Amino acid sequence: MNHGMTTVFYVDDNARSRSVLSTVLADCGFKMITAADPVEALCRCRETCFDLALLDYEMLSLTGSQLAREIKHLTPNVPIVLLSGYAALPETELVFVDAHFGHGTHLDDLVGTMRRLTNSGPPTRVIQVSTTAWSDST
């Protein structure tokens, strides 16, 4: 199991969605790298290391499915999760995608799948207890 922080490359041209989901996923223990533009994202893929790509489906210059194909050519072992407003997409749109989450998705399902695909668990919280306090309690 991956015990380090999992790095997620999240591409979404909607600034509000990108900000909200990035914040939520960071609170869930993921290190977030974001891009607003699929073309920019492709350039950054060549110079950035990440454990999972999280892609919005509907973007202007490339769809999430088209971007997934390009990312898989550059980094074939990196899992890709596609987000869309549709409950289902045609199989042809999911060829290069490891998981699709559409309308009605629960955050717990998304986070669980991201952890499964990256073989990572929830972050461990370290509780610092002073040695003095611990020894006084025994």
N, C-alpha and C positions, 0 to 999 in steps of 0.2 A: 504494500500500500504506500502511496505517495504521502509522506508526512510533511513535506514542505508546502508552501502556499501555492496553490494552483493558479496559473496565469491564464486569464481569459481575454481574447482579443474580440471585442464587441464592435460590430459595424452596423450603424443605423443612421440614416440621414435625418431622422426626426430628433432634434436636439433635446426636447423634453423627455421623450421615451428613453433616449440614450442616458440622460442624466439620472432619471429616476431608477431605471433598472440597474445601472452601474452602481449607484449608491446602495441599493438593496443587496445586490450580489456581493459587494465589498463587505457589507455587514454580515453576510453569510460566510465570510472567510476567503473569498476569492480576490486575487490581485487583478485589477481591471486595467486594460489598455483599450482605448476607444479610438474610433475613426468615424468621421461623418460621411465620407465619400468612398465608394467601392474602389475607385481608381487609386485614390490615396492609400487605401488599405492594401491593395496589391503591392504598391511600392514599399510600404512598411513591412509587409510579410517577408520580404527579402532580407531585412535587417533586424527583425524582431523575433525573439524566441517566445513562444506561447504554447500552452498545453491543450487549448481548446479554442475553436472559433465559434462565436455566437453571432449569427447573421440575421438581419431583418430581410424578409422576402421582397417587399416592394420598395425599391429604391430607383432613382431616376436613371442613372447611367448604366447600371447593371442590376439585374435581379439578384436576390440572394442565392438562387440556384446557379446562376452564371458565375457569381463570385466563388461559390463553393467549388465549382469545377476547376477554376484557376488556382485556388488555394490548395486543392488536392494534388494538382500537378507540381506545385512548389514544395508542399509538405505533406506527402501522402499518408503519414502515420498520425497526423493530428485530427482528432475527431471534430466534426462540424455539426452544430445544432442550428436549425433554421426556425425562425419565429415568423408567424404570419397571422393575419386576421381571419384566416380561413380554417374551418375545422379539418378540412382535408385538402390535399393538393394532388394533382396527377402524379403518377409514379415517375414520369419522365422528368419532373421537377425535383425529385428526391434521389436521383441516381448517385450523386456525390455527397449526400447528406447522411449522417449517422442517426439523427433523430429530428423529428419535426414536432413543434408545439404550436398549435393554432388556437382559435377562439375557444374560450372556456378552460384554458390551461390553468392549473393551480401552481403557484410558485414552488410549493414543496415537490411537485412532480418534476419541474424543470431543474431545481437544485439537485434532487436525487439522481436524475439522469446525468447531469454534468459531473457529479462525483463518481458515478459508476463508470462513465466513459473515460475519466482521467485516473481512475483507480485511487481516488483520494477520499478521505473522510472529513467529517466536520472538524473545524479547528479545535485544538485542545486549549483549554483555558488554564493558564498557570496561576495558581493561587499562591502568593508569596506569604509564607509564615516565617516569622523570625525564629531563629534557632532557640533563642531564649524563651519565647512563648511556648514553643513546642516542648522544650525540655522541662519547663515548669509544669506542663500538663501531665507529665508521666510520673 
